[in-house]
Amino acid sequence: MENLIIYTLAATLFMVFLSYPSYASKDMEDRSNIHFNSIVVDGHNDTMMKVIDENTWLPKVNIGNNTDNHIDIQKLKKGGLNAPFFAAYTQGYYGNNPRSISRTLSLINALYWTEKENEDTFKISTCVREIEKFTRDGKIAAVPTIEGGYSLNKDNYMGLIRQYYDLGVRVLGFTWNYSNELGEGASGTYGDTSHTTSPKGLTDLGKELVGEMNKLGMVVDVSHMSESTFWDVIEVTNSPIIASHSGVFSLKKHPRNLTDRQLKALKENRGVIGIVLYPKFLTDSKNTYIKDYVDHIDYAVKLIGIDHVGIGSDFDGAQMPRDLKDASEMYKITDELIKRGYREEDIDKILGKNMLRVLKENEEKAEYARRNLCFQIIPELKMGDRVIETTPNLKAKIEGDNELVIDGATGKVIVDGISYDAKYDVKTSTLYHKLQRPLEEKFHVVTFEISDDKGRIQRQTRIFYIDITK
């Protein structure tokens, strides 16, 4: 009898053991469904720096292929990262001048080149509707952003910010660590060789730019700002903001992280913090893991609520935790959230819905409702074209009602934020402007604009680069 009981117990345990893989498999399947059924948004990466040649600033690495980067298209798909924010990053060493414009544009141009090289899998996305559509279609929805507004100054900011908007940029961080004409960065100094101390907070120009971005529907990014600049942004903005890649100061005392008071202000603003994966912002330990990362998520959620926390990896711009090597392993964040008891709807918010809400609210609060004229503007230049002279004659064909062009509308050509009155050739239906002053740097942006006194407007914007080598 005793042997029979032992045999029965052993058989039962054996059957449980055999059935365990199916339970484990089901558990893994449930976790996979939660992650891969969400729109996963990453508030910041620096991958375009890995795409361009550091000498020419021209694109050369196609992330449609396998790479050593944290991000390429295959890794994004494997990790279920649907909507990465691709930053055009400028350090601020050049100051607010044409070289900073060139650097910024070279990285935006690299994103357009990436789209062209991977048109079946990768689409630049300029609104939440496009992000949702491209994700449903199984494509990567790439959101252009700028980290470091060193290209903007008092002479060009109004024209240039609108050109950036035309190019799809929907998020702008005013500073990297170094200060500039817009405000104080996290270091409190300028990027000159002496690292001169800068005034605190936003400048008057920075405050004007916040207002213009609100009108356009562009999101202000406060990561890399000093705390005084953060508070000025909170005071002047009318729309929700983000900290695209920051951590929690109470868990790791680092000047790039947000204090409890800042986090609470972010909540009042209806904004979102994208928790950064960079170990230096997470712990004091030599070894940092996903659990340490999710500790920051936990803290922020408990302090300011589930609606104000997201993800901001800093892929290709930082080191990663030991157990998350690149974008292909993003699902591990979801696994850790599930282990800690987060509900599916809350995980969905952290993974992407919160960031999308901020984008959507900025879109809805925008004041500019552009009404198009009955023209089609066809620039002679394609996106990313090479130009072989420093004073080019910039041209665009106009198709439509030419009488309006002659009668009621005016034409402008805008180059790097500076506007010029354009001429119009009736015989060839061409809007054009011949530059008189040579362009100094390599990359430039041109906009052809037609507007009338009724507020209707039509624009087309292109990036081009100067190459006079034979």
C-alpha positions as CSV (number, residue, x, y, z in Angstrom):
1,M,0.0,0.0,0.0
2,E,2.8,2.4,1.0
3,N,4.6,1.6,-2.3
4,L,1.3,2.3,-4.2
5,I,1.0,5.7,-2.6
6,I,4.6,6.6,-3.3
7,Y,4.1,5.5,-6.9
8,T,0.9,7.5,-7.3
9,L,2.5,10.6,-5.8
10,A,5.6,10.3,-8.1
11,A,3.3,9.8,-11.1
12,T,1.3,12.9,-10.2
13,L,4.5,15.0,-9.8
14,F,5.8,13.7,-13.1
15,M,2.6,14.7,-14.9
16,V,2.8,18.2,-13.4
17,F,6.4,18.5,-14.5
18,L,5.4,17.4,-18.0
19,S,2.6,20.0,-18.1
20,Y,4.8,22.9,-16.8
21,P,6.2,23.9,-20.2
22,S,2.7,24.5,-21.5
23,Y,1.9,26.8,-18.5
24,A,5.2,28.6,-19.0
25,S,4.6,28.8,-22.7
26,K,1.1,30.3,-22.1
27,D,2.6,32.8,-19.6
28,M,5.2,33.8,-22.2
29,E,2.5,34.1,-24.9
30,D,0.4,36.4,-22.6
31,R,3.4,38.6,-21.9
32,S,4.3,38.7,-25.6
33,N,0.7,39.7,-26.5
34,I,0.7,42.6,-24.0
35,H,4.0,44.0,-25.4
36,F,3.5,43.4,-29.1
37,N,-0.2,44.5,-29.1
38,S,0.9,47.9,-27.7
39,I,2.2,50.8,-29.7
40,V,5.6,51.0,-28.1
41,V,7.0,54.6,-28.3
42,D,10.6,55.5,-27.4
43,G,11.1,59.2,-26.6
44,H,14.8,59.4,-27.6
45,N,17.6,57.8,-29.6
46,D,20.7,59.0,-31.3
47,T,20.9,56.4,-34.1
48,M,21.2,58.9,-36.9
49,M,24.7,59.8,-35.6
50,K,25.6,56.2,-36.4
51,V,24.1,56.5,-39.9
52,I,26.1,59.5,-41.1
53,D,29.8,59.7,-42.1
54,E,31.5,61.7,-39.4
55,N,33.7,63.5,-42.0
56,T,31.2,64.3,-44.7
57,W,28.0,64.2,-42.6
58,L,26.4,62.3,-45.5
59,P,24.3,59.2,-44.8
60,K,26.2,55.9,-45.3
61,V,24.9,53.2,-42.9
62,N,21.5,51.7,-43.9
63,I,19.7,50.5,-40.7
64,G,17.6,48.3,-43.0
65,N,20.6,46.0,-42.8
66,N,22.0,44.2,-39.7
67,T,24.3,46.6,-37.8
68,D,26.1,46.9,-34.5
69,N,23.9,49.7,-33.4
70,H,21.4,49.6,-30.6
71,I,18.8,50.3,-33.3
72,D,18.3,48.9,-36.8
73,I,15.0,48.0,-38.4
74,Q,15.3,44.3,-37.6
75,K,16.1,45.0,-33.9
76,L,13.1,47.4,-33.7
77,K,10.8,44.7,-35.1
78,K,12.2,41.9,-32.9
79,G,11.8,44.1,-29.8
80,G,8.4,45.4,-30.7
81,L,9.5,49.1,-30.7
82,N,7.0,50.7,-33.1
83,A,7.6,54.5,-32.9
84,P,11.1,55.6,-32.0
85,F,11.9,59.4,-31.7
86,F,15.0,59.9,-33.8
87,A,16.9,62.9,-32.5
88,A,19.0,65.3,-34.6
89,Y,21.6,65.9,-31.9
90,T,24.0,68.9,-31.7
91,Q,26.3,69.4,-28.8
92,G,26.6,73.1,-28.8
93,Y,30.3,73.4,-29.4
94,Y,29.7,75.5,-32.6
95,G,27.4,78.0,-30.9
96,N,24.2,79.4,-32.5
97,N,25.6,79.7,-36.0
98,P,25.4,78.1,-39.5
99,R,27.5,75.1,-38.6
100,S,24.9,74.1,-36.0
101,I,22.2,74.4,-38.7
102,S,24.3,72.2,-41.0
103,R,24.8,69.6,-38.4
104,T,21.1,69.5,-37.4
105,L,20.0,69.3,-41.0
106,S,22.5,66.5,-41.8
107,L,20.9,64.3,-39.2
108,I,17.3,65.1,-40.4
109,N,18.5,64.4,-43.9
110,A,19.9,61.0,-42.8
111,L,16.4,60.1,-41.5
112,Y,14.8,60.9,-44.9
113,W,17.5,58.9,-46.6
114,T,16.7,56.0,-44.3
115,E,13.1,56.2,-45.2
116,K,13.9,56.3,-48.9
117,E,16.2,53.2,-48.6
118,N,13.5,51.3,-46.6
119,E,10.2,52.5,-48.0
120,D,8.4,49.2,-47.3
121,T,9.3,49.1,-43.6
122,F,10.1,52.6,-42.4
123,K,8.0,55.8,-42.5
124,I,8.6,59.3,-41.2
125,S,5.5,60.2,-39.1
126,T,4.3,63.7,-38.3
127,C,1.2,63.1,-36.3
128,V,-0.5,60.5,-34.0
129,R,-2.8,59.4,-36.8
130,E,0.2,58.6,-39.0
131,I,1.9,56.7,-36.2
132,E,-1.1,54.6,-35.6
133,K,-1.6,53.9,-39.3
134,F,2.0,53.0,-40.1
135,T,2.1,50.8,-37.0
136,R,-1.0,48.9,-38.1
137,D,0.6,48.5,-41.5
138,G,3.6,46.8,-39.8
139,K,6.0,49.7,-40.5
140,I,8.3,51.5,-38.1
141,A,6.8,55.0,-37.5
142,A,9.8,57.3,-37.2
143,V,9.3,60.6,-35.4
144,P,11.8,63.4,-36.2
145,T,13.0,65.4,-33.1
146,I,15.8,67.8,-32.3
147,E,18.1,67.6,-29.3
148,G,19.8,71.0,-28.9
149,G,18.4,74.2,-30.5
150,Y,21.9,75.6,-31.3
151,S,20.8,76.3,-34.8
152,L,18.2,78.9,-33.7
153,N,19.0,82.5,-33.0
154,K,17.2,85.9,-33.0
155,D,17.6,86.4,-36.7
156,N,16.4,83.0,-38.0
157,Y,14.3,81.4,-35.2
158,M,10.8,82.2,-36.5
159,G,11.5,81.0,-40.1
160,L,13.7,78.1,-39.1
161,I,11.3,76.6,-36.5
162,R,8.6,76.5,-39.2
163,Q,11.0,74.9,-41.6
164,Y,11.8,72.2,-39.0
165,Y,8.0,71.7,-38.6
166,D,7.7,71.3,-42.4
167,L,10.4,68.6,-42.2
168,G,8.3,66.7,-39.6
169,V,10.0,67.7,-36.4
170,R,7.5,67.5,-33.6
171,V,9.7,67.6,-30.5
172,L,12.5,70.1,-29.7
173,G,14.9,70.1,-26.8
174,F,16.3,73.6,-26.4
175,T,19.7,72.6,-25.0
176,W,22.0,69.7,-24.7
177,N,24.1,70.1,-21.5
178,Y,25.5,73.4,-22.8
179,S,23.6,76.7,-22.6
180,N,22.7,78.7,-25.7
181,E,20.7,81.7,-26.9
182,L,17.5,80.0,-25.8
183,G,18.4,79.2,-22.3
184,E,20.5,77.5,-19.7
185,G,21.5,73.9,-20.2
186,A,22.1,71.3,-17.5
187,S,25.8,72.2,-17.1
188,G,25.1,75.9,-16.5
189,T,27.8,76.9,-19.0
190,Y,28.3,77.6,-22.7
191,G,30.1,75.2,-25.0
192,D,33.0,77.5,-25.6
193,T,36.6,76.4,-24.7
194,S,36.4,78.4,-21.4
195,H,33.0,77.0,-20.5
196,T,31.7,80.4,-19.6
197,T,28.9,80.5,-17.0
198,S,25.5,81.3,-18.5
199,P,22.5,83.2,-17.1
200,K,19.8,81.0,-15.5
201,G,16.6,80.1,-17.1
202,L,15.0,80.8,-20.5
203,T,16.1,83.9,-22.4
204,D,13.5,86.2,-23.9
205,L,14.2,84.4,-27.2
206,G,13.6,81.0,-25.6
207,K,10.2,82.2,-24.2
208,E,9.2,83.5,-27.6
209,L,10.1,80.1,-29.1
210,V,8.0,78.2,-26.6
211,G,5.0,80.3,-27.6
212,E,5.7,79.7,-31.3
213,M,6.1,76.0,-30.7
214,N,2.7,76.0,-28.9
215,K,1.1,77.6,-31.9
216,L,2.7,75.1,-34.3
217,G,1.8,72.1,-32.1
218,M,5.4,71.1,-31.4
219,V,6.4,69.6,-28.0
220,V,9.0,71.2,-25.8
221,D,11.5,68.7,-24.4
222,V,13.0,69.6,-21.0
223,S,15.6,66.8,-20.8
224,H,19.1,68.4,-20.6
225,M,17.7,71.8,-19.4
226,S,18.9,73.2,-16.1
227,E,16.3,73.2,-13.4
228,S,15.8,77.0,-13.7
229,T,15.1,76.6,-17.4
230,F,12.6,73.8,-16.6
231,W,10.6,76.1,-14.3
232,D,10.6,78.9,-16.9
233,V,9.2,76.5,-19.5
234,I,6.5,75.3,-17.0
235,E,5.5,79.0,-16.5
236,V,5.2,80.0,-20.1
237,T,4.0,76.9,-22.0
238,N,0.3,76.4,-22.8
239,S,0.7,72.8,-23.9
240,P,2.0,69.6,-22.3
241,I,5.8,69.0,-22.4
242,I,8.0,65.9,-22.1
243,A,11.3,65.0,-20.5
244,S,12.3,62.7,-23.3
245,H,15.1,60.8,-21.6
246,S,15.6,61.5,-17.9
247,G,15.5,59.7,-14.6
248,V,14.3,60.2,-11.0
249,F,16.6,62.4,-8.9
250,S,15.4,60.9,-5.6
251,L,16.8,57.5,-6.7
252,K,19.9,58.8,-8.4
253,K,21.3,62.3,-7.7
254,H,22.3,63.4,-11.2
255,P,21.7,66.9,-12.7
256,R,20.0,65.3,-15.7
257,N,17.3,63.7,-13.5
258,L,14.1,65.4,-12.3
259,T,13.3,66.2,-8.6
260,D,10.0,65.2,-7.0
261,R,8.9,68.8,-7.3
262,Q,9.7,68.9,-11.0
263,L,7.9,65.6,-11.5
264,K,4.8,66.9,-9.8
265,A,4.9,70.0,-12.0
266,L,5.2,67.8,-15.0
267,K,2.0,66.1,-13.8
268,E,0.2,69.4,-13.4
269,N,1.3,70.3,-17.0
270,R,-0.2,66.9,-18.2
271,G,3.3,66.1,-19.5
272,V,5.3,62.8,-19.5
273,I,8.8,61.7,-18.3
274,G,10.5,59.2,-20.6
275,I,12.6,57.1,-18.2
276,V,16.1,56.8,-19.6
277,L,18.0,53.4,-19.8
278,Y,21.4,55.0,-19.3
279,P,22.9,53.3,-16.1
280,K,24.6,56.5,-15.0
281,F,21.2,58.1,-14.5
282,L,19.7,55.0,-12.7
283,T,22.1,53.7,-9.9
284,D,25.4,54.2,-8.2
285,S,26.2,50.5,-8.8
286,K,28.8,49.3,-11.4
287,N,26.2,46.8,-12.6
288,T,22.7,48.1,-13.5
289,Y,19.8,45.9,-14.6
290,I,16.3,46.3,-15.9
291,K,15.0,46.0,-12.4
292,D,16.9,49.2,-11.5
293,Y,15.3,50.9,-14.6
294,V,11.8,49.8,-13.6
295,D,12.5,51.1,-10.0
296,H,12.5,54.6,-11.6
297,I,9.2,53.8,-13.4
298,D,7.7,52.6,-10.1
299,Y,8.8,55.7,-8.2
300,A,7.4,58.1,-10.8
301,V,4.1,56.2,-11.1
302,K,3.6,56.2,-7.4
303,L,4.5,59.9,-7.2
304,I,2.7,61.4,-10.2
305,G,0.4,58.7,-11.6
306,I,0.4,56.2,-14.4
307,D,-0.6,58.8,-17.0
308,H,2.7,60.7,-16.9
309,V,5.4,58.0,-17.3
310,G,6.9,56.6,-20.5
311,I,10.1,55.3,-22.0
312,G,13.1,57.3,-23.3
313,S,15.9,54.8,-24.0
314,D,18.9,57.0,-25.3
315,F,19.8,54.1,-27.6
316,D,23.0,54.7,-29.6
317,G,23.8,57.6,-27.3
318,A,24.5,55.8,-24.1
319,Q,25.4,52.5,-22.4
320,M,22.6,50.0,-21.6
321,P,21.8,47.9,-18.5
322,R,23.6,44.6,-18.5
323,D,20.5,42.6,-19.3
324,L,19.1,44.8,-22.1
325,K,21.6,44.9,-24.9
326,D,19.7,46.8,-27.6
327,A,16.2,47.5,-29.0
328,S,15.6,43.9,-29.8
329,E,15.1,43.2,-26.1
330,M,12.6,46.0,-25.3
331,Y,10.0,43.4,-24.4
332,K,12.0,42.7,-21.2
333,I,10.7,46.0,-19.8
334,T,7.2,44.7,-20.2
335,D,8.2,41.4,-18.5
336,E,9.4,43.3,-15.5
337,L,6.3,45.4,-15.3
338,I,4.1,42.3,-15.4
339,K,6.2,40.7,-12.6
340,R,5.5,43.8,-10.5
341,G,1.8,43.5,-11.0
342,Y,1.1,46.3,-13.5
343,R,-2.2,45.9,-15.3
344,E,-2.3,45.5,-19.1
345,E,-4.0,48.9,-19.6
346,D,-1.3,50.6,-17.4
347,I,1.5,48.9,-19.2
348,D,0.0,50.1,-22.5
349,K,0.2,53.7,-21.2
350,I,3.8,53.4,-20.1
351,L,4.9,51.7,-23.3
352,G,3.4,54.4,-25.6
353,K,-0.1,55.8,-25.0
354,N,1.2,58.5,-22.6
355,M,3.7,59.9,-25.2
356,L,1.1,59.7,-27.9
357,R,-1.4,61.6,-25.7
358,V,1.1,64.5,-25.3
359,L,1.7,64.6,-29.1
360,K,-2.0,64.6,-29.7
361,E,-2.8,67.3,-27.2
362,N,-0.1,69.5,-28.7
363,E,-1.6,68.9,-32.1
364,E,-5.1,69.8,-30.9
365,K,-4.0,73.0,-29.1
366,A,-2.1,74.3,-32.1
367,E,-3.4,77.7,-33.3
368,Y,-2.1,77.6,-36.9
369,A,-4.7,76.0,-39.1
370,R,-3.1,76.3,-42.5
371,R,-5.6,76.7,-45.4
372,N,-3.9,75.7,-48.6
373,L,-4.0,77.6,-51.9
374,C,-4.9,75.9,-55.1
375,F,-1.3,75.4,-56.2
376,Q,1.1,72.6,-56.3
377,I,4.7,73.6,-55.6
378,I,7.3,71.3,-57.2
379,P,10.8,72.3,-56.1
380,E,13.6,71.6,-58.6
381,L,15.5,70.0,-55.7
382,K,14.6,66.7,-54.3
383,M,15.1,66.0,-50.6
384,G,18.9,65.6,-49.9
385,D,20.0,66.8,-53.3
386,R,23.6,67.9,-54.0
387,V,24.2,71.5,-55.2
388,I,27.5,72.4,-56.9
389,E,27.5,76.2,-56.2
390,T,27.5,78.3,-53.1
391,T,25.0,80.9,-54.5
392,P,22.4,78.7,-56.2
393,N,19.3,79.9,-58.0
394,L,16.6,78.1,-56.1
395,K,13.6,77.3,-58.2
396,A,10.1,75.6,-57.9
397,K,7.5,75.0,-60.6
398,I,4.0,76.2,-59.7
399,E,1.0,74.2,-61.0
400,G,-2.5,75.6,-60.6
401,D,-4.3,78.9,-61.0
402,N,-1.5,81.2,-62.3
403,E,-3.8,84.2,-62.2
404,L,-3.8,84.0,-58.4
405,V,0.0,84.0,-58.4
406,I,0.0,87.2,-60.5
407,D,-2.9,88.8,-58.8
408,G,-3.4,88.1,-55.2
409,A,-0.5,86.0,-53.9
410,T,3.0,86.7,-52.9
411,G,6.0,84.3,-53.1
412,K,8.9,83.8,-50.8
413,V,12.0,81.7,-50.7
414,I,13.2,80.9,-47.2
415,V,16.8,79.6,-46.7
416,D,17.9,78.5,-43.2
417,G,15.2,80.6,-41.6
418,I,15.9,83.8,-43.6
419,S,13.1,84.9,-45.9
420,Y,13.6,86.4,-49.4
421,D,11.1,87.9,-51.7
422,A,10.9,85.6,-54.7
423,K,10.4,86.4,-58.4
424,Y,7.9,84.6,-60.6
425,D,8.4,83.8,-64.2
426,V,4.9,83.7,-65.8
427,K,6.0,82.0,-69.0
428,T,7.6,79.0,-67.2
429,S,5.4,79.1,-64.0
430,T,8.5,79.2,-61.9
431,L,9.1,80.8,-58.5
432,Y,12.8,81.5,-57.9
433,H,15.4,83.3,-56.0
434,K,19.1,83.7,-56.8
435,L,21.2,83.9,-53.6
436,Q,23.6,86.8,-53.5
437,R,25.7,85.8,-50.4
438,P,27.6,82.5,-50.6
439,L,26.3,79.8,-48.3
440,E,29.0,79.0,-45.7
441,E,28.3,75.5,-44.6
442,K,27.3,72.2,-46.2
443,F,23.7,71.4,-45.3
444,H,20.8,73.9,-45.8
445,V,17.1,74.0,-45.9
446,V,14.9,75.9,-48.5
447,T,11.2,76.6,-48.4
448,F,9.1,77.8,-51.3
449,E,6.0,79.6,-50.0
450,I,3.0,81.2,-51.6
451,S,0.5,83.1,-49.5
452,D,-2.4,85.6,-49.9
453,D,-4.1,88.2,-47.9
454,K,-6.9,85.8,-46.9
455,G,-4.4,83.7,-44.8
456,R,-4.1,80.9,-47.3
457,I,-0.7,79.4,-47.7
458,Q,1.2,76.7,-49.6
459,R,4.7,75.5,-48.8
460,Q,7.3,73.0,-49.8
461,T,10.5,72.4,-48.0
462,R,13.7,70.6,-49.0
463,I,17.1,69.9,-47.4
464,F,20.1,70.2,-49.8
465,Y,23.9,70.1,-49.4
466,I,26.7,72.1,-51.0
467,D,29.4,70.1,-52.7
468,I,31.7,71.9,-55.1
469,T,34.3,69.2,-55.3
470,K,35.0,67.9,-58.8
